[in-house]
Amino acid sequence: MTSGKYDRSIELRCPTCGGTQFEFDDADDTASVKCTSCSLVISREDLISANGDNIGAHVEQIKDDVAADLRKQLQDAFKGSKMFKVK
């Protein structure tokens, strides 16, 4: 299983206007971000929290992908075996 296969980039949206462009300082992970559309200033933590549903949906999709890949690998590993059957 390749770990890079499950990497995702999730586009965060401004909770006020739905914009996706932000100004921020790369050097400071705890700094606030500013929406370029509506000028809302919000902490990165609050922005991530406001996008929780979107992030959760991506996590669920990744979980489904991993489970399907594991199931396929197990089926391939025990293919032809009379003692094991993977459903």
C-alpha positions in Angstrom: 0.0 0.0 0.0 1.4 3.4 -1.0 1.0 6.0 1.7 1.1 8.9 -0.9 -2.0 7.5 -2.5 -4.1 8.8 0.3 -2.7 12.3 0.5 -5.4 15.0 0.0 -5.4 18.8 -0.3 -8.6 20.2 1.2 -9.7 23.6 0.2 -10.7 25.6 3.3 -13.5 28.2 2.9 -14.1 31.4 4.7 -17.1 30.9 7.2 -18.4 34.3 6.3 -18.3 34.6 2.5 -17.1 31.1 1.3 -14.0 32.5 -0.2 -10.9 30.3 -0.6 -8.1 32.8 -0.8 -6.3 33.8 2.4 -3.4 36.0 3.4 -1.1 34.5 6.1 2.4 34.3 7.4 4.1 31.0 6.4 6.6 31.3 9.2 4.0 31.4 12.0 1.6 28.5 12.2 -0.3 30.1 15.1 -0.9 33.4 13.3 -4.3 34.5 12.1 -5.3 34.4 8.4 -7.2 37.1 6.5 -9.8 36.3 3.9 -9.0 38.3 0.7 -12.6 38.5 -0.3 -14.3 39.9 2.9 -11.2 40.8 5.0 -12.3 38.5 7.9 -9.4 37.9 10.2 -9.6 34.4 11.9 -7.2 32.1 13.6 -6.0 29.1 11.7 -7.5 26.9 14.4 -10.9 28.5 14.1 -10.8 28.3 10.3 -10.1 24.6 10.5 -12.9 24.2 13.0 -15.3 26.1 10.8 -14.4 23.7 7.9 -14.9 20.6 10.1 -17.7 19.1 8.0 -15.7 19.4 4.8 -12.6 17.9 6.4 -14.7 15.1 8.0 -16.1 14.2 4.6 -12.6 13.9 3.1 -11.5 11.7 6.1 -14.5 9.4 5.5 -13.6 9.1 1.8 -10.0 8.2 2.7 -11.2 5.6 5.3 -13.4 4.0 2.6 -10.5 4.0 0.1 -8.1 2.4 2.6 -10.7 -0.2 3.6 -11.4 -1.1 0.0 -7.7 -1.4 -0.8 -7.1 -3.6 2.3 -10.0 -5.8 1.3 -8.6 -6.2 -2.2 -5.2 -7.0 -0.9 -6.6 -9.7 1.5 -8.7 -11.2 -1.3 -5.6 -11.3 -3.6 -3.5 -12.8 -0.7 -6.0 -15.7 -0.1 -7.1 -16.2 -3.6 -7.5 -19.9 -4.3 -7.4 -20.9 -0.7 -10.0 -23.3 0.4 -9.5 -22.5 4.1 -10.0 -18.7 3.9 -12.7 -16.7 2.2 -12.8 -12.9 2.4 -16.2 -11.3 1.9 
